[in-house]
Amino acid sequence: MKFLHAMIRVKNIDESMKFYTELLDLNRTGEVKLDDSTLYYLSDEDGQTQIELTYNNVTPHEGYKNGNAFGHFAFESKSIEEFTEKMNKFGYKYLYEPYFMPEINMYIAFLKDPDGNEIEIMAKQ
């Protein structure tokens, strides 16, 4: 069995695309137009992990509500300092500032994407 992707619905595809492609450096790998939505596929640098952004033709004005079962997506950065600089340049703020976890020998931090999904950033020391 091979894991293919996780799907999230987005309210504003332009904001979400900027967040995932420009800030998190994911690559657009495909697009499928359906009758009621468009699916945008994004992949990491080695093509092993994908996210599907689903933009429905009709979306709730307030966006989508996350349940309490989903936690977060985690991404590894080469440098927490470089990521923080880039994040600040794009105008995003941390939900939880970077801190070092000796148990895993990594820095971790959290921010939210434009739809309120939590994103964990991890970086080796």
Secondary structure, DSSP 8 states (H G I E B T S, - for coil): ----EEEEE-S-HHHHHIIIIIIS--EEEEEEE-SSEEEEEEE-TTS--EEEEEEESS--TT-----SS---EEEEES-HHHHHHHHHHHT--EEEEEEEETTTTEEEEEEE-TTS-EEEEEEE-
